[in-house]
Amino acid sequence: MRNYSLIDEIIINIDFTAKTIFGGHRGERDYPPKSMDDSLNVAEKKHSVGLMRVNNVGEVCAQALYQGQALASNNKELVKELEDAAFEEIDHLYWTEQRIRELGGSLSYFNLVWFAGSFSMGYMAGLLGDEWNLGFLAETEYQVTYHLEDYMQRLPENDKRSYEIMSVMRNDELSHAEMAIDNGGCELPIWAKQGMHNIAAVMKFISYRI
């Protein structure tokens, strides 16, 4: 394993964060869609762009959460689990960005805001200890799973390519939630779950549009 200097680490982290916010990551796995280009009208394309932009914002937030949680944790094994999950979800960033570009859309103009807010939330969760840290991660991933299942039903009927992307993402998110529970994550109280849901609802409302 290559050892990096402090300056190298700072540059690498800045580059990674910039790509997360503004786009430019490259995935490790193959792009999921196997279907041919969809026959979507203007309104359907606009709707699909909005849905996929929300998904992309969710992945920006996920990277920020993982970074914040890892920074606050002193558990090296947990940090490794968080880093592995974050690495797997880089594919999601690439896939959603690629699909948005295919449809002629743009990323959210508020990605920097979403990233900063999510990083803060992740860091605060990490300070509460591993049990809460993992519980927060599990609940986040469960809510994302439910969200993706909902959005898969909201897609235009002909948008098979976006559906195929969301299907793979849903399976990944569920596996990360189960990883968090298996490693000792606690179940969050109702007020915390509802608060996370409400914050996500605001994010989805805005990022669907801009």
Secondary structure, DSSP 8 states (H G I E B T S, - for coil): -----HHHHHHHHHHHHHHHHH-----SS-----S------HHHHHHHHHHHHHHHHHHHHHHHHHHHHHHH---HHHHHHHHHHHHHTHHHHHHHHHHHHHTT----TTHHHHHHHHHHHHHHHHHT-HHHHHHHHHHHHHHHHHHHHHHHHHS-TT-HHHHHHHHHHHHHHHHHHHHHHHTT-----HHHHHHHHHHHHHHHHHHTT-
